Amino acid sequence: MEKLKQQLKSANKWFLATVALAALIVLYVGTGFAMKATDEAAFCGSCHVMNEAVRTYEQSVHASISCNDCHAPHDTIPKMAFKAKAGAKDIYKNTTGNVPDVIHATNETRDIVNDNCLNCHEMTNKNVAMDSKDYCVDCHRHVPHFNKNPIGERKVAGE
């Protein structure tokens, strides 16, 4: 009887270990899928307030890169933390209807975007005086999001 109890206990440990491993694999794959899916313009543009930003981005020379190539850190752990924080803030603002007409970047976001500009445009940085302004967007304000079209020329979602 004692031997049977030990065998069941051992079997339970292996079962729990297998379940835990399977859960970790699902969590890992799910996180990777979520990170990729939330990088795309289709996801970013799914909120009404981002419609014009996505439309102008899709017409820019940067349309081949993901939104988060510019707007999020590139290292995995900081990127996950940044996206979780920004996503929670965006959900809260959209749920409460507290979304400003003009969305301004925070200092943290400006720093991230600037670092990403400098990383991708390394050769330009070597050939151009980069000390005239604090941020790339101080001069290149509408890259890749140019001014909104006049309201009469805007398209509605889903066209």
C-alpha positions as CSV (number, residue, x, y, z in Angstrom):
1,M,0.0,0.0,0.0
2,E,2.8,2.3,0.9
3,K,4.5,1.6,-2.4
4,L,1.3,2.5,-4.3
5,K,1.1,5.8,-2.4
6,Q,4.7,6.7,-3.4
7,Q,4.0,5.8,-7.0
8,L,0.9,8.0,-7.1
9,K,2.8,10.8,-5.4
10,S,5.6,10.5,-8.0
11,A,3.1,10.3,-10.8
12,N,1.4,13.5,-9.5
13,K,4.8,15.3,-9.4
14,W,5.4,14.4,-13.0
15,F,1.9,15.3,-14.0
16,L,2.2,18.7,-12.3
17,A,5.7,19.3,-13.8
18,T,4.3,18.5,-17.3
19,V,1.3,20.8,-16.8
20,A,3.6,23.6,-15.6
21,L,5.9,23.1,-18.6
22,A,3.0,23.1,-21.0
23,A,1.6,26.3,-19.3
24,L,5.0,28.0,-19.7
25,I,5.3,27.0,-23.4
26,V,1.8,28.4,-24.0
27,L,2.6,31.6,-22.1
28,Y,5.9,32.0,-24.1
29,V,4.3,31.4,-27.5
30,G,1.2,33.6,-26.6
31,T,3.4,36.4,-25.4
32,G,5.5,36.3,-28.7
33,F,2.3,36.2,-30.7
34,A,0.8,39.2,-28.7
35,M,4.0,41.2,-29.1
36,K,4.1,40.7,-32.8
37,A,0.4,41.3,-33.3
38,T,0.4,44.5,-31.3
39,D,3.4,45.9,-33.3
40,E,1.3,46.2,-36.5
41,A,-0.4,49.3,-37.9
42,A,-3.7,47.3,-38.1
43,F,-3.7,46.9,-34.4
44,C,-2.6,50.5,-33.6
45,G,-5.3,51.8,-36.0
46,S,-8.0,49.7,-34.5
47,C,-8.7,52.6,-32.1
48,H,-10.6,55.5,-33.7
49,V,-8.3,58.1,-32.3
50,M,-5.3,56.6,-34.2
51,N,-7.0,56.4,-37.6
52,E,-5.4,59.5,-39.1
53,A,-2.0,58.6,-37.6
54,V,-2.1,55.2,-39.2
55,R,-3.3,56.6,-42.6
56,T,-0.5,59.1,-42.8
57,Y,2.1,56.5,-41.7
58,E,0.9,54.1,-44.4
59,Q,1.6,56.8,-47.0
60,S,5.1,57.5,-45.6
61,V,8.5,56.1,-46.5
62,H,8.5,54.4,-43.1
63,A,5.4,52.3,-43.9
64,S,7.5,49.1,-44.3
65,I,8.5,49.1,-40.6
66,S,6.2,48.4,-37.6
67,C,4.8,51.1,-35.4
68,N,6.8,49.9,-32.5
69,D,10.1,49.9,-34.4
70,C,9.8,53.7,-33.7
71,H,7.5,53.9,-30.7
72,A,8.9,51.2,-28.3
73,P,12.2,50.1,-27.0
74,H,13.9,47.3,-29.0
75,D,15.1,45.2,-26.1
76,T,12.6,42.5,-25.3
77,I,12.0,43.0,-21.5
78,P,11.9,46.9,-21.7
79,K,9.6,46.6,-24.8
80,M,7.2,44.3,-23.0
81,A,7.1,46.6,-19.9
82,F,6.7,49.7,-22.1
83,K,3.9,48.1,-24.2
84,A,2.0,46.9,-21.1
85,K,2.2,50.3,-19.4
86,A,1.2,52.2,-22.6
87,G,-1.5,49.7,-23.4
88,A,-3.1,49.9,-20.0
89,K,-3.0,53.7,-20.2
90,D,-4.6,53.7,-23.7
91,I,-7.3,51.3,-22.6
92,Y,-8.1,53.5,-19.6
93,K,-8.2,56.7,-21.7
94,N,-10.3,55.1,-24.4
95,T,-12.7,53.5,-21.9
96,T,-13.2,56.8,-20.0
97,G,-13.4,58.9,-23.1
98,N,-10.5,61.0,-21.9
99,V,-8.5,61.1,-25.1
100,P,-7.2,64.5,-26.1
101,D,-7.7,65.8,-29.7
102,V,-4.0,66.1,-30.1
103,I,-1.9,63.3,-28.6
104,H,1.4,64.5,-27.3
105,A,4.4,62.3,-26.6
106,T,5.6,62.0,-23.0
107,N,9.3,62.7,-22.3
108,E,9.8,58.9,-22.0
109,T,8.2,58.3,-25.4
110,R,10.2,61.2,-27.0
111,D,13.4,59.6,-25.7
112,I,12.5,56.2,-27.0
113,V,11.5,57.5,-30.5
114,N,14.7,59.6,-30.6
115,D,16.9,56.7,-29.7
116,N,15.2,54.6,-32.4
117,C,15.7,57.4,-35.0
118,L,19.3,57.6,-34.2
119,N,19.8,53.9,-34.3
120,C,18.2,53.5,-37.7
121,H,19.7,56.6,-39.3
122,E,23.3,56.1,-38.0
123,M,25.0,57.2,-41.2
124,T,23.0,60.4,-41.3
125,N,24.0,61.1,-37.7
126,K,27.7,60.9,-38.7
127,N,27.2,63.4,-41.5
128,V,24.8,65.9,-40.0
129,A,25.3,68.2,-37.0
130,M,22.8,66.7,-34.5
131,D,23.3,69.2,-31.7
132,S,21.0,71.9,-33.0
133,K,17.9,70.5,-31.3
134,D,17.2,68.0,-28.5
135,Y,15.1,65.6,-30.5
136,C,15.0,64.5,-34.1
137,V,11.3,65.3,-34.2
138,D,12.0,68.9,-33.3
139,C,13.0,69.4,-36.9
140,H,11.4,66.3,-38.5
141,R,8.0,66.8,-36.8
142,H,5.8,65.1,-39.3
143,V,7.9,62.0,-40.0
144,P,6.2,59.6,-40.7
145,H,3.0,61.2,-39.5
146,F,2.4,64.3,-41.5
147,N,-0.3,66.8,-40.6
148,K,-3.9,65.6,-40.6
149,N,-5.9,66.2,-43.7
150,P,-8.5,68.9,-43.5
151,I,-11.7,67.4,-42.1
152,G,-13.4,67.5,-45.5
153,E,-10.7,65.3,-47.0
154,R,-10.5,62.7,-44.3
155,K,-11.8,59.2,-44.9
156,V,-13.9,57.3,-42.5
157,A,-12.8,54.0,-40.9
158,G,-13.1,51.0,-43.1
159,E,-12.9,52.7,-46.5
